[in-house]
Amino acid sequence: MHSKILKTLEYDKIRQKIADYTVTENGKKLALNLIPSSDAETIERNLAETQDGADILRLKGGIPMPKLLDIKALLKRLEIDATLNGKELAMIAKVLRATNVVKAFFRELADDEIDLKSVDKLNEDLQTIPEVSKKLLVSIESDGHVTDDASSLLKSLRKQIESTEGTIRDKLSSLTHGSKAKYLSDSLVTIRNDRYVIPVKAENRGQFGGVVHDQSASGQTLFVEPQAIVDLNNRLKQQQLAEKEEIQRILRELSELVAPHTQELEQNALILGKMDFINAKAQYAKEIHATLPEISLENDIYIRRAWHPLLNPKTVVKNDIALGKDYQAIVITGPNTGGKTITLKTLGLIQLMAQSGLFIPANEESRVGVFDEIFADIGDEQSIEQSLSTFSSHMTNIVEILNSITANSLILFDELGAGTDPQEGAALAISILDAIGAVGSYVVATTHYPELKAYGFERPQTINASMEFDSETLQPTYHLLIGIPGRSNAFDISKRLGLSEQIVNSARQMVSQDSQDLNEMISDLVKKRHDAEEKQAFYKKYLKEAEKLHHDLEVGFERFESQKDNQMNQAKKEANGIIENAQKKADQIIAELRKMRMQGANAVKENELVDAKTKLNQLEQPINLKKNRVLKRAKNQKEFHVDDDVLVKSYGQKGVLLRQSDADHWEVQIGILKMKIETSDLEKIKVDEKQKSHSGVSVKRSSSSGLPTTLDLRGQTKEEALMSVDRYIDSALLAGYPSVTIVHGKGTGALQSAIKQYLSNNKSVKSFNYASANAGGDGATIVNFK
């Protein structure tokens, strides 16, 4: 894009706002050097990066990024075998630490399964250098100080220095607080020429001996190194020189360690800068409430509720802007201060932002085009130096634009043809628009000339537009009205301001009838548009209420589902406790039945089976349904009476009611047996006379007993599964089932093998085979009993 359009549309302010969010020098450079692209793939890639940045900002608060300086110059010095100082090595260490932090952050994003389109690929190009990172971390602090752990010699030297300094301070303290303290001008110990000294009164110079290193401005105080610590100071000086030499050696060693990795470090610094820039784009989008635009390669532009990004989004008027699909030229007419110019700038700047990979200040699902160039002639460009009038400066700019446009250009004209005779200016404006139309460019132009209203009706691919004006309040509303040309409000305004009706009517007569008819037509269009918008607002109100009701219902349903799940989980916990206790008793009863069966089938008497089953049934926990009105009504409809035919559900046997023993039990005749059964275990049935006269008794349970014919073991451990199968086989045999299905899944095959081994050793199992393909295949086993 030409630099002139960037300046005209204040694109630099957008770049600066993004740069303010960066924390690295490389990120700031990317922001300040940002330019729009005319390549669709590049735009899509840059928008994908911004989308990733926005998602990360929303979900994780952004990519973690410290302040980083540009290390490129340092890396160049390392390539020529230079030795870096502590602060410079600390800058490199900071880049390595940031690399490790960012890599760890993206691993966390991957664990959270956050879908990214582009930024994760940048992360893949970051290279950690563990040996260098560890050595720099141990040796250099963030301010460049070389740590004691950098080498054992350095640690030893610093301990010696500390010991020597302690000895010096002790000796000086004995001087400043002892009998000779009266010879001092102050009890302060200080340093001159890197040696410890004390302030001695000039007349007492000979009391301490040693060396004078300095004196006060008045000459009354001498800073003396006492003879008692001269040797100690000399020793300290030697230790300090040895420390500096060791530090220099460490810095040289660290520089040599880093030098082979300059390319990786430079790439890391650039990638971190790019991520910082992506962070900044996302933060700026959040600040102005911008959204991701769709890209139309056909330049079918539809920007929903757009506003200028440099204006307050809470107070600015938002407009829909459409261009390219049904028309390639828009002519906006109307009075000054109505918002025409800001509308032009909004369209141009939004298009520049989108082609730069930025979110745009508009509602979601807005579309933008891809233009090779955007041109604008906006504002008063009168040049005193070049002796150009307003009209001349505009025309010079327009000539340059017309010589540069293509069929894929967007041109923005503000007050086209202004600054000269109205009739000539209108003619020039029409000719310029025709020339642009012949090339096929896209154009939006504002004008005062009424002649261009007719142009908008007559020319193909061209449409009129205007900025709405409220004649009641005499104020512009700043709403863009596509399809409606602007009308003159001079007569209405003058009349409302108090100009006599006679003068206004006289003025009206001087205006041609065609012009009056056009204004009346425009007025009628504006009124119809206003009525349509009122109806739209009316329907929006009810739509909003319906959406709110829908939202409330969704929230209520979610709350209901949550409460239901909580209650179900609680019920399951309680049921599991009951089952655990009941299971122990059930296992004991089943063991007794198995023992009877082992003694021989003839040894098992019918009443023994019934008694055993009664014990099992007594383990069932009753459920209190008294408060459930629906079930209560259903229960009342099935009240029991003497001689009613019933099914004893726990046994699967039919019987006849003899009498009611108490509120919860009935005495029932089952074959030759009379039993006391709980009311909840009875179900009223209809039996014909032939069945009723049949006195035979069966000890087999029917499918109404509640025991399923399929056992699902998926999700259980092998031990749990074998216990479940053992109990289930016993129950199935007791129920008289000829066969059952055991679902064990495929998995690793361990559970399947264990089940097969168990079935092979069970004497009650006649045979077993895999289920059919449509019933589970080798993930389920059909068991047939003897």
Secondary structure, DSSP 8 states (H G I E B T S, - for coil): --HHHHHHTTHHHHHHHHHTT--BHHHHHHHHT------HHHHHHHHHHHHHHHHHHHHHSS-----B---HHHHHHHHTT----HHHHHHHHHHHHHHHHHHHHHHHHHHTT---SSHHHHHHH----HHHHHHHHHHB-TTS-B-GGG-HHHHHHHHHHHHHHHHHHHHHHHHHSSGGGGGBS-S--EEETTEEEEEEEGGGGGGT-SEEEEE-TTSSEEEEE-GGGHHHHHHHHHHHHHHHHHHHHHHHHHHHHHGGGHHHHHHHHHHHHHHHHHHHHHHHHHHHT-B--EE-TT--EEEEEE--TTS-TTTS--EEEEESSS-SEEEEE--TTSSHHHHHHHHHHHHHHHHTT--BSS-TT-EE---SEEEEE-S---BTTTTB-HHHHHHHHHHHHHTT--TTEEEEESSTT-SS-HHHHHHHHHHHHHHHHHHT-EEEEEE--THHHHHHHHSTTEEEEEEEEETTTTEEEEEEEET------HHHHHHHTT--HHHHHHHHHHS-HHHHHHHHHHHHHHHHHHHHHHHHHHHHHHHHHHHHHHHHHHHHHHHHHHHHHHHHHHHHHHHHHHHHHHHHHHHHHHHHHHHHHHT-GGG--HHHHHHHHHHHHTTS-----TT-HHHHHHHHTT---TT-EEEETTTTEEEEEEEEEETTEEEEEETTEEEEEEGGGEEE----HHHHT---------GGGS--SEEE-TT--HHHHHHHHHHHHHHHHHHT-SEEEEE---TTSHHHHHHHHHHHH-TTEEEEEE--GGGTGGGEEEEEE-
